[in-house]
Amino acid sequence: MKNQPAESVTVSAPTWRDYLALTKPRVVYLIIFTALVGMLMSTPGLVPLDILVFGNLGIALAAASAAAINHVAEHRIDALMARTQNRPLPHGELGVPQALSFALVLGFLSMYLLVAFVNTLTAVLTFLSLIGYAVVYTMFLKHATPQNIVIGGAAGAAPPVLGWTAVTGTLDPHALLLFLIIFAWTPPHFWALAIYRRHEYAKANIPMLPITHGAAFTRLHVLFYTILMVAVTLLPYATYMSGSIYLVCALVLDAVFLYYAIRMQVDDDDQLAYKTFKYSIVYLTLLFAALFADHYWPLVRAALA
């Protein structure tokens, strides 16, 4: 039967779409995009083709592995929440052994590609990010503290650093600025969703901030972290990492995010929180696209001259 507790689900014959769903492809897309921008920002020219291919593939496989482990660790909770009850495990398309085996294969392939074709530093940092999300955050922090997403956000902020080290083989302060942008973006992004889904989190007994401290308190934290994020997004320009194209784009994107965060203080409509969450995804995508455009504009201008 469908949508019953995970222990009594009868597993049907899985398809490739079920395995794909385990990888959370929309999340992996954003991870790879930010990792790619990290690669491109690390060099004034073009990224070597082998690093571009194997680096992004290795990071993508690690992210997919972490996502699959997340599915395994939370399959019982997923069955209780409307947002997740149709995932392959609670819905009965896959069993835990199949999903875990799939995750381990992806993780092994990721480490092999990164060690063999990229560099050891990137492999180590990618492995730490995988463990940080799939084990430390999913299995411990998420259920231990309402500040889970702040502490666990470090794993999700790592992709641009991984992309940077894949090209250079070293950690760079500018790569850490990209890390800080995503680290500051994660709380307002996720807490906006948590406000919208707070009743489901309460049903699953997960101590998200809207459950432990209330939606109004969480909205205030969304505003606080949005202000912090705005300040952080100006650092690439302040440190001469990026120029005026990025600055203009960042200011416009920041203004819209701030509008949503301020409006949330006077409007407690859950739909507004959901709109803020959806905008946050567009925001991060466009912000990193602006970094890319600003970085390569001198090359384009020279080619057109």
C-alpha positions as CSV (number, residue, x, y, z in Angstrom):
1,M,0.0,0.0,0.0
2,K,1.0,3.6,-0.5
3,N,1.7,6.2,2.1
4,Q,1.8,3.9,5.1
5,P,4.5,3.6,7.8
6,A,7.8,2.7,6.2
7,E,8.1,-0.6,8.1
8,S,5.0,-2.1,6.4
9,V,5.6,-0.7,2.9
10,T,5.7,-3.4,0.2
11,V,8.6,-2.6,-2.2
12,S,7.6,-2.7,-5.9
13,A,9.9,-3.1,-8.9
14,P,12.1,0.1,-9.0
15,T,12.8,2.1,-12.1
16,W,15.6,4.4,-13.0
17,R,13.4,7.4,-12.1
18,D,13.1,6.1,-8.5
19,Y,16.9,6.0,-8.2
20,L,17.1,9.4,-9.8
21,A,14.6,10.8,-7.2
22,L,17.0,9.6,-4.5
23,T,19.6,12.0,-5.7
24,K,17.4,15.1,-5.3
25,P,18.4,16.3,-8.8
26,R,17.1,19.9,-8.3
27,V,19.3,20.3,-5.2
28,V,22.3,18.7,-7.0
29,Y,21.8,21.1,-9.9
30,L,22.3,24.1,-7.6
31,I,25.3,22.5,-6.0
32,I,27.0,21.8,-9.3
33,F,26.2,25.3,-10.6
34,T,27.8,26.9,-7.6
35,A,30.8,24.5,-7.8
36,L,31.2,25.4,-11.5
37,V,31.2,29.1,-10.7
38,G,33.8,28.4,-8.1
39,M,35.9,26.7,-10.8
40,L,35.5,29.5,-13.2
41,M,36.3,32.2,-10.6
42,S,39.5,30.5,-9.6
43,T,41.3,31.2,-12.9
44,P,41.5,34.2,-15.3
45,G,41.3,31.9,-18.2
46,L,39.4,28.7,-19.1
47,V,39.2,25.7,-16.8
48,P,41.1,22.6,-18.1
49,L,38.5,20.3,-19.7
50,D,39.5,17.2,-17.6
51,I,39.1,19.2,-14.4
52,L,35.8,20.7,-15.6
53,V,34.3,17.2,-16.4
54,F,35.7,15.0,-13.7
55,G,35.6,17.7,-11.0
56,N,31.9,18.5,-11.5
57,L,31.0,14.8,-12.0
58,G,32.8,13.8,-8.8
59,I,31.2,16.6,-6.8
60,A,27.8,15.8,-8.3
61,L,28.1,12.1,-7.4
62,A,29.1,13.0,-3.9
63,A,26.1,15.3,-3.5
64,A,23.8,12.6,-5.0
65,S,25.3,10.1,-2.5
66,A,24.6,12.4,0.4
67,A,21.0,12.9,-0.8
68,A,20.4,9.2,-1.1
69,I,21.8,8.6,2.5
70,N,19.4,11.4,3.6
71,H,16.5,9.5,2.1
72,V,17.6,6.3,4.0
73,A,18.1,8.1,7.3
74,E,14.7,9.9,7.1
75,H,12.5,7.4,5.4
76,R,10.3,7.0,8.5
77,I,9.9,10.7,9.0
78,D,9.3,11.3,5.3
79,A,6.3,9.0,5.5
80,L,4.7,11.4,8.0
81,M,5.1,14.6,6.0
82,A,3.0,15.5,2.9
83,R,6.0,17.1,1.2
84,T,8.0,13.9,1.4
85,Q,5.6,11.0,1.7
86,N,5.8,10.3,-2.1
87,R,9.6,9.8,-2.1
88,P,10.7,6.3,-3.3
89,L,11.3,4.8,0.1
90,P,8.1,5.7,2.0
91,H,6.1,5.3,-1.1
92,G,7.4,1.7,-1.6
93,E,9.3,1.9,-4.9
94,L,12.7,1.2,-3.2
95,G,13.8,-0.6,-0.1
96,V,16.4,0.7,2.4
97,P,19.1,-1.9,1.3
98,Q,18.7,-0.9,-2.4
99,A,18.9,2.9,-1.6
100,L,21.9,2.5,0.8
101,S,23.8,0.4,-1.7
102,F,23.1,3.0,-4.4
103,A,24.3,5.7,-2.1
104,L,27.6,3.9,-1.3
105,V,28.3,3.2,-5.0
106,L,27.8,6.8,-5.9
107,G,30.1,7.9,-3.0
108,F,32.8,5.4,-4.0
109,L,32.7,6.6,-7.6
110,S,32.9,10.2,-6.5
111,M,36.0,9.6,-4.4
112,Y,37.6,7.6,-7.1
113,L,37.1,10.3,-9.8
114,L,38.3,13.1,-7.6
115,V,41.4,11.3,-6.4
116,A,42.3,9.8,-9.7
117,F,41.6,12.8,-12.0
118,V,41.4,15.9,-9.9
119,N,43.3,16.2,-6.6
120,T,43.4,14.8,-3.1
121,L,42.4,18.0,-1.4
122,T,39.2,18.3,-3.3
123,A,38.4,14.6,-2.6
124,V,39.0,15.1,1.1
125,L,36.9,18.3,1.3
126,T,34.1,16.7,-0.7
127,F,34.1,13.6,1.5
128,L,33.9,15.9,4.6
129,S,31.0,17.7,3.1
130,L,29.2,14.4,2.3
131,I,29.7,13.3,5.9
132,G,28.7,16.7,7.2
133,Y,25.4,16.7,5.5
134,A,24.5,13.0,5.4
135,V,25.6,12.1,8.9
136,V,26.3,15.1,11.1
137,Y,23.4,17.2,10.0
138,T,20.8,14.6,8.9
139,M,21.3,12.0,11.7
140,F,22.3,14.3,14.6
141,L,22.0,18.1,14.3
142,K,18.6,18.1,12.6
143,H,17.1,16.3,15.6
144,A,19.2,17.9,18.3
145,T,18.9,21.7,18.0
146,P,16.7,24.3,16.3
147,Q,19.9,25.9,15.1
148,N,20.5,22.8,13.0
149,I,20.5,24.5,9.7
150,V,22.9,27.2,10.8
151,I,25.5,24.7,12.0
152,G,24.8,22.1,9.3
153,G,24.8,24.8,6.6
154,A,28.6,24.5,6.3
155,A,28.3,21.3,4.3
156,G,25.9,22.9,1.8
157,A,28.1,26.0,1.5
158,A,31.2,23.9,0.4
159,P,30.5,23.4,-3.4
160,P,32.2,26.6,-4.7
161,V,35.2,25.9,-2.5
162,L,35.3,22.4,-3.9
163,G,35.2,23.8,-7.4
164,W,38.0,26.3,-6.6
165,T,40.3,23.6,-5.1
166,A,39.6,21.3,-8.1
167,V,41.3,23.8,-10.4
168,T,44.0,25.2,-8.1
169,G,44.7,22.4,-5.6
170,T,44.7,25.0,-2.8
171,L,42.4,26.9,-0.5
172,D,42.0,30.6,-1.3
173,P,40.4,33.4,0.7
174,H,38.3,34.3,-2.2
175,A,36.9,30.8,-2.3
176,L,35.9,31.2,1.3
177,L,34.0,34.4,0.4
178,L,31.8,32.2,-1.9
179,F,31.4,29.8,1.0
180,L,30.3,32.6,3.3
181,I,27.7,33.8,0.8
182,I,25.9,30.4,0.7
183,F,26.5,29.9,4.5
184,A,24.7,33.2,5.2
185,W,22.0,32.4,2.6
186,T,21.1,29.0,4.0
187,P,19.2,30.1,7.2
188,P,16.7,32.5,5.5
189,H,16.3,30.1,2.6
190,F,15.5,27.1,4.8
191,W,13.6,28.9,7.6
192,A,11.2,30.4,5.1
193,L,10.3,26.8,4.0
194,A,10.3,25.7,7.6
195,I,7.7,28.3,8.5
196,Y,5.5,27.2,5.6
197,R,5.9,23.5,6.5
198,R,6.0,23.9,10.3
199,H,2.9,21.8,10.9
200,E,4.5,18.9,9.1
201,Y,7.8,19.3,11.0
202,A,5.8,19.3,14.3
203,K,4.0,16.1,13.2
204,A,7.4,14.5,12.6
205,N,8.7,15.8,15.9
206,I,11.7,17.7,14.3
207,P,12.8,20.7,16.4
208,M,12.9,23.3,13.6
209,L,13.0,26.9,14.8
210,P,9.3,27.6,14.0
211,I,8.4,24.6,16.2
212,T,10.6,25.4,19.2
213,H,10.4,29.2,19.2
214,G,7.4,30.1,17.0
215,A,6.9,31.5,13.5
216,A,7.2,35.1,14.6
217,F,10.6,34.5,16.2
218,T,11.7,32.6,13.0
219,R,10.6,35.5,10.8
220,L,12.7,37.8,12.8
221,H,15.7,35.5,12.3
222,V,15.0,35.4,8.6
223,L,15.4,39.2,8.5
224,F,18.5,39.1,10.6
225,Y,20.2,36.5,8.5
226,T,19.1,38.3,5.3
227,I,20.8,41.5,6.5
228,L,23.9,39.5,7.3
229,M,23.7,37.8,3.8
230,V,23.4,41.2,2.1
231,A,26.6,42.4,3.9
232,V,28.4,39.2,2.9
233,T,27.4,39.5,-0.8
234,L,29.1,42.9,-1.0
235,L,32.5,41.4,0.1
236,P,33.5,40.1,-3.4
237,Y,33.3,43.7,-4.7
238,A,34.9,45.2,-1.6
239,T,37.9,42.8,-1.9
240,Y,38.2,43.5,-5.7
241,M,37.3,39.9,-6.5
242,S,34.4,41.2,-8.6
243,G,33.5,44.4,-10.3
244,S,30.6,46.7,-11.1
245,I,28.5,44.2,-13.0
246,Y,28.4,41.9,-10.0
247,L,27.8,44.8,-7.6
248,V,24.7,46.1,-9.5
249,C,23.2,42.6,-9.8
250,A,23.9,41.8,-6.2
251,L,22.3,45.1,-5.0
252,V,19.1,44.5,-7.0
253,L,18.8,40.8,-5.9
254,D,19.6,41.8,-2.3
255,A,16.9,44.5,-2.4
256,V,14.2,42.0,-3.5
257,F,15.3,39.5,-0.8
258,L,15.2,42.3,1.9
259,Y,11.7,43.3,0.7
260,Y,10.5,39.7,1.3
261,A,12.2,39.5,4.6
262,I,10.8,42.8,5.9
263,R,7.4,42.1,4.6
264,M,7.4,38.8,6.5
265,Q,7.6,40.8,9.7
266,V,4.2,42.3,9.2
267,D,2.5,39.7,7.1
268,D,2.2,36.2,8.7
269,D,0.7,34.6,5.6
270,D,2.4,31.2,5.1
271,Q,2.2,31.7,1.3
272,L,4.5,34.7,1.6
273,A,7.0,32.5,3.5
274,Y,6.8,30.0,0.6
275,K,7.3,32.8,-2.0
276,T,10.4,33.9,-0.1
277,F,11.7,30.4,-0.1
278,K,11.1,30.1,-3.9
279,Y,12.8,33.5,-4.5
280,S,15.8,32.4,-2.5
281,I,16.6,29.7,-5.0
282,V,16.3,32.1,-7.9
283,Y,18.4,34.6,-5.9
284,L,21.3,32.3,-5.4
285,T,21.3,31.1,-9.0
286,L,21.3,34.7,-10.4
287,L,23.9,35.9,-7.8
288,F,26.4,33.2,-8.9
289,A,25.5,33.9,-12.5
290,A,26.4,37.5,-11.9
291,L,29.8,36.4,-10.4
292,F,30.4,34.4,-13.6
293,A,29.3,37.2,-16.0
294,D,31.4,39.8,-14.2
295,H,34.5,37.5,-14.1
296,Y,34.5,36.8,-17.8
297,W,33.2,40.1,-19.1
298,P,36.8,41.5,-19.7
299,L,37.5,38.4,-21.9
300,V,34.3,38.9,-23.9
301,R,35.0,42.6,-24.3
302,A,38.5,41.9,-25.5
303,A,37.3,39.4,-28.0
304,L,34.7,41.8,-29.4
305,A,37.2,44.7,-29.6
